[in-house]
């Protein structure tokens, strides 16, 4: 008879590895559904999201439409679907821009070091002192509320976040033996950064980007809540929450539904980030 102890240890390891995949699978499924809904809203919604039907205002779910109507008689389900596209597109675009610029700055600072690194850190400190809400208020005063204002405010805040993470991981990579060998045979700092540093820190950038997408969703909702995001009548989850404040007692579903959508999106991005970290981190994968 085979000993029980090794079999028990092996089964525990299999269960532990499977449990680490649950985060990745759950996050991917949630975000896959949200992205599918967002893309579907571009070609079809149950009713036109901006069409007002005052005679059907504040109808509860299933009374008029699947999820009811708002104070203007607009279909809540259609607004949630179109708001999913607006919120996700703003968050993903802002993180992509901020992540790209921040990663380039971090990798460059790790390669050059010296005054450039110190200057980058001071710029990051200044940007961190100006939260995205305040930045959007300043931009909104000049540009007016809209998609560009929200994307710019979130992207500017994301640049120092990615710059610091990229700089820290790139400095660790520069201390590796294979980088030292590449420098010894005469490779330039640019070539080393592109051939050795960037491929080895790309997994950390991807994981951090997935986690920051959840923060970007929250920030976009906050900007729209303050009237600095998508300009009406374009629907947004944050604007739907702002419009629902007056009707919390009379029509609570107007606040509950977009709030659940925001929470689901943030939860999905966080789960995906944790799952990618477990999958791409060699230390996690070797356990």
N, C-alpha and C positions, 0 to 999 in steps of 0.2 A: 504493500500500500504506500502511495506517495505521501511524503510528510505534509502535514496540514499547514505548517507555518509558512513555507515559501509560496504555496498556492494562495494563502490569504494575503500575503504581501503583494503578490502580482495582481490579484483582483482589486486590491485597494488602489494600486497605482493606475489600473485601467479606469476605475471609477473616478479617480482624481483628474486624469487627463480628459475624460468625457465631460466632467463638470466644468473644466476650464473652457471647453468648446461651446458650452451652453450660452455664455455671454456673446460670443461671436455669432452664433446661429440666431439667437433671439434678436440681437441688434440688427443683423442683416435682414431678417424677415420683417421687422417693424419698419425699417427705412425703405425696404423694397416696396412695401405696401404704400407708404407715404409718397414715394417717388412715382409709383404707378398712378395714384390718385392725382398728383400734381400734373403729370403728363396728360391724363385723361381730361382734366379740366380745360386744357387748351383746345380740345376739339369737341367736348360735350359736357354739359351740366344739366341737371334736371330742369332748371329754369334759368333764364338770364340772371346772373348774380346782381346786376345793378338795376333791374326793373322793379319799380315800386308799385305796390298794389295796396293802397291805403285801406281799402275795404276789408282786406284780409290781414291787417296788422296784428301783431302779438298773438298769433294763433299758436297753440301748443303743438308739440310733436304729434304727428299722425292726424291732426285736425285739418291741416293744410300743408301738404308736403310731408316728407318723412321726418324732418326735424323741426317743423314749424316755421314761423316767420318772425321777423324783427319788427321794430316800431314803425318802419316804413312799408311793411308788407313784403320785404325781400325774402327770398327763400334761403333759410339758414344753411341747408346742406350745400347749395350751390356756392354760397359765400365761403363756407369752410373749404370746399374743394379748390376754388380759385385762390383763397388765402393761403392754402398749402403751397401752391406754386410760387406765389409772391414771397412768402416767408423763406422757403427753402432756396429759391434762386438768389435772393439777397444774401442769405447766410453763406451759401456755398461760394458765390462769387467773391464776397468780401474776404473769406478765409483763404481762398485760392490766391487772391492778390496779395494780402498781407503775409501769407505763408511764403510765397515766392520771394517777395522783396526782403522779408526778414531772414529767410534762409540764406539768400545771397549775401546779405550784410554779415550774418554770423560766420559763414564760411570764409568770407574775405577777411574779417577781423582775426580769425584763428590763423590764417595764413600769413598776414602781415604783422600782427601783434603791434606792440609799441603804442604810439600816440593815436593811431587809428582805432585800436581796440578801446582805449580809454575814452575817446570822443564818442564812439558808438554807445558805450555804456551810459555816458552822461545824457545823450539824446534819448536813450530809452528811459532814463529816470524822469526826464522832462515830460515825455509822452505819458508815462504811467501816472504822472501828477494830474493829467487832464483826462478824466474818464470819458468813454465814448458818448455818454449822454450830453456832457458839457460841450464836447467837440461838435456834436450834431446841432446843438443849439446855436453855436457860433456859425456853423456852415449854413444852417437854415435861415439865419438872418440875412445872409448874402445870396444864397441860391434858392431858398424856399424849400418846403418839404417835398420829398419825392424819393424815388429809388436811388438816384445818384447820391443824394445826401446821406442816406442810410448806409449804402455800400462804402462810401468814403470814410465815414465816421468809424465803422467797424473795422475796416481794413487798416486805417491808421493805428488803431489800438492793437491790432494783431501783429503789426510789424515788430515792435520790441519784444513781444511774447515769443515769437519764433526766433528772433535774433538771439535772445539769451539762451534758449534751449539749444539752438544750433551751435552757438559758440561753445557752450559747455561740452557738448558731445564731440564737436570737432577737435577741441583741444585734447581730449582724451585720445582721439584717433591719431593726432600728430605725435603722440608719445610712443606709438607702437613701433615695433622693430621693423616691420615691412615699410613703414614710412621713412624711417631712418635709412634703410637700405636704398630706397628710391632717391632720397636726397644725396646719398653717397655716390650714386652713379650719374648724377648730374641732372636729374629731372627738375624742372622749374616748379615753383610753388603753385602756379596755375595748373600745371599738368598733374601734380600730386593731389590737388584739391578735387579735380574732376575724375581722376582715375582711381584714387584710393580713399579719400576722405568722404566724398559725397555718397558713393555706393554703400559705405559702411554705416552711415548715419541716416540713410533714407528711411529705414524702418522706424526710427524714433520720430522723424518728421511726420510720417504718415500717421502714426499712433497719436501724436500730439495734435495733428490737424483734425482727426476724428473727434477728439475730446473737445477741441475748441469750437467745433461746429455746434455743439450743444450750447455753449456760451453765446455764440453768435445768434442762435435762434432766440434766446432770452433777451439779448440786447436789441435785436430787431423788434421784438414784441414790445419792449419798453419804449423804444423810439416811436413806434406807431401809436402806442398808448398816449404818448405826449403830443401826438400830432406831427412828429418829425419824420415819420416813415413814409409809407405809400400814401399819396394824396388821394382823397376821395374823388370819385366813387369806387376806386379800386379797393377790393376787400383785403384785409390783413387780419391775422389773428389778434394782434395787439389792439388794432383799432376796433375790432368787434368787442373786445373786453372794455375798452373805454366807452363805447356807445351803450354798453349794457349796464353801466353803473346806475343810471337813473331807474332802471326797471328790475333791480335785483329781487324785490319782493313780489312784483307782479309777474315777471317772466324770468325766473332764475336760469332757465336753460340757455338764455342768451350769453350768460357769463360762464356757465359750467362747460358748455361744449367747446368753445375756443380754448378755455383753460386746460381741458383734458387734451386737446390737440397739441398745445405747446408742451405739456408735461410728457406726452407720448413721444414727441420728436426729441426732446432733450434726453429722455430715458433711452431711446433707441441709439442716439449718437454716443452716449456714455457707455452703454453695453457694447457697442461696436468697438469703441476705443479700448475698453478693457480686454475684449476678445482678441483684437489685433496685437495688443501688447503681449498677451500670453502666447500668441502664435509666432510673433516675429522676434521676441526677445530670446536670444540663445540660452540665457541662464534659466528662463522659465521652461523652455522647451526641453532642456536636458534633465529636468527633475522627474 
